[in-house]
Amino acid sequence: MSTKEFFTVSSLDAVLGLLGDIPQAGFETVSLSASLGRILAREIVSDIDIPDFNRSTMDGYAVRAVSTFGASGGMPALFAVTGEIEMGEPAGISVKSGEAVRIPTGGMLPDGADSVVMLEHAEPLDDRTLEVFKSVAPLQHVIEIGEDLRRGDTVFSAGQPVRAQDMGLLAALGMSGVPVFKKPVVAIISTGDEIVDIHETPDRGRLRDINAYTLTGLIMKSGGIPLYLGIAPDRLDELVQMCREAVSQADIILVSGGSSVGARDLTKEAINALPDSGILAHGISISPGKPTIVARIGEKAFLGLPGHVASAMIVFMKVVQPLVERIGGLSERYRGKKEWARAVLSRNLASVQGRSDFVRVRLIREEGRLLAQPVLGKSGLIRTMVHADGLIEIDINSEGLNKGSVVDVELV
C-alpha cells in the first residue's frame, strides 16, 4: 500500500456524516429501579391526574375560605368542628359554611372545603368549637387536582435520558417497567505483537494493553456497553476472525492500533476481507488522531483507531461518542453535552491550517485568573491525558493561538 493510497483525509464533520445512517440499537424494557441514565424509547403521556384529589399542604383545618374573611386576632371567626380527616383515607364528609374539619399535611380535602387554616392561626375553644384569627384565600395551602400533572399531558419525550427526579414521576404514573433504547455494544480489539494483557509482566519491547481500558471507560461514560475481545497478534487471519466475532456481537467495532501506514498495520486488509464491508475514510483532518480508518460492515460501524493512547481517546471523543449517543437513541437536544471552562492561554500555540488541533491543557488558578497551561508530550504518552483537565481546539483555518487568548476548555 502506498502513501498516496492512504491519505484521502476527510474532515471531522464529513466523517460524522458518513456514519449518520447507522441504525439505532433497538428497544427493551427495564425495571424502574434500573432506569437511571437510560434513554426513553417513546413519549410518556400521563393517564392520570396527579394528585387526583385536592390535597392539604399543612396541618390545620379544612374550611370554606369565604367563612374566614374578616377574621383577625381582635375579631376571630367561629367555626364548628365537624370531624377529622385520616391520612390516606377518603374524606367521606363535607364542609358547609362556618364548619371546619381537622386535616393533616397530605390529607384529602373534604367536599365543600377549598382552603386550609394553619394550626398556628386557630385555637380550639373545646372539642367542637374553633376560633380562627387569620383569613385564608381560596386554595391557600392546597394542591389542586392535576396541579402537578394533568391526564393527557406529555411528561417525557423519546430520546430523553432518565434522571433521578424523572424516576419519581414515573413511579407516580405507576410505571414499574420503563421502555428504553438498548445500549449500543461497542467491541474493542487491541492489536500488535508488542501488546500484552495487563495481568502479564511485559518483556522488554512490550507494553501492557492501555487502550482497551481507556476505551472501556469512555464507552461506559458515553452510554455504551464495552465488549473487550482481547489482543490480536500481527497475523491477518487471526485479526479477521476476531473482527468477524465482533461484527456478530456488537453495534460498533473498534480496532486499536494498526491504522497507519506500514506492513504490520493490517486493519485495512482485515476490513476488506469481511463480507459487505467498505472503507469510508482513511484519515481525519484532526491532530492527534489523523490515521483513523472509518468503515462499515453491513449496518455496523467499524473504526480503526491509532495505537497511541491520546490519539485513540481523542478520536473516540470526537467520532465514536457522538455515534454511541445517536444509535443509543439520545435525542439531538441532549447529545454532545459537555462541561466547559473559560481560561486564558498561558503560552503561544502553533498549528497548521487544514487540520483541527486538540491540545491537552491543565487548568491553574493564578492571580485571580484561570490559566490553560498546555500539557506537552507525544500522543503515545498516557500521562499527557492523565495530567490534562481538558482540551482546547485550534480551528482548522487557524495557524495557532497567542499567549493571553481567551479559550474555551472542554473538560475531560
C-alpha positions, 0 to 999 in steps of 0.5 A: 500500500502506498502513501498516496493510497492512504491519505484521502483525509476527510474532515471531522464533520464529513466523517460524522456524516458518513456514519449518520445512517447507522441504525439505532440499537433497538428497544427493551424494557427495564425495571424502574429501579434500573432506569437511571441514565437510560434513554426513553424509547417513546413519549410518556403521556400521563393517564392520570391526574396527579394528585387526583384529589385536592390535597392539604399542604399543612396541618390545620383545618379544612374550611370554606375560605369565604367563612374566614374573611374578616377574621383577625386576632381582635375579631376571630371567626367561629367555626364548628368542628365537624370531624377529622380527616385520616391520612390516606383515607377518603374524606367521606364528609363535607364542609358547609359554611362556618364548619371546619374539619381537622386535616393533616399535611397530605390529607384529602380535602373534604367536599365543600372545603377549598382552603386550609387554616394553619394550626398556628392561626386557630385555637380550639375553644373545646372539642367542637368549637374553633376560633380562627384569627387569620383569613385564608384565600381560596386554595391557600395551602392546597394542591389542586387536582392535576396541579402537578400533572394533568391526564393527557399531558406529555411528561417525557419525550423519546430520546430523553435520558432518565434522571433521578427526579424523572424516576419519581414521576414515573413511579407516580404514573405507576410505571414499574417497567420503563421502555428504553433504547438498548445500549449500543455494544461497542467491541474493542480489539487491541492489536500488535505483537508488542501488546500484552494483557495487563495481568502479564509482566511485559518483556522488554519491547512490550507494553501492557494493553492501555487502550482497551481500558481507556476505551472501556471507560469512555464507552461506559461514560458515553452510554455504551456497553464495552465488549473487550475481545482481547489482543490480536497478534500481527497475523491477518487471519487471526485479526479477521476472525476476531473482527468477524466475532465482533461484527456478530456481537456488537453495534460498533467495532473498534480496532486499536492500533494498526491504522497507519501506514506500514506492513504490520498495520493490517486493519485495512486488509482485515476490513476488506476481507469481511463480507459487505464491508467498505472503507469510508475514510482513511484519515481525519483532518484532526491532530492527534488522531489523523490515521483513523480508518472509518468503515462499515460492515453491513449496518455496523460501524467499524473504526480503526483507531491509532495505537497511541493512547491520546490519539485513540481517546481523542478520536473516540471523543470526537467520532465514536461518542457522538455515534454511541449517543445517536444509535443509543437513541439520545435525542439531538437536544441532549447529545454532545453535552459537555462541561466547559471552562473559560481560561486564558492561554498561558503560552503561544500555540502553533498549528497548521491550517487544514487540520483541527488541533486538540491540545491537552491543557491543565487548568491553574488558578493564578492571580485571580485568573484561570490559566490553560497551561498546555500539557506537552508530550507525544500522543503515545504518552498516557500521562499527557491525558492523565495530567490534562483537565481538558482540551482546547481546539485550534480551528482548522483555518487557524495557524495557532493561538497567542499567549493571553487568548481567551479559550474555551476548555472542554473538560475531560 
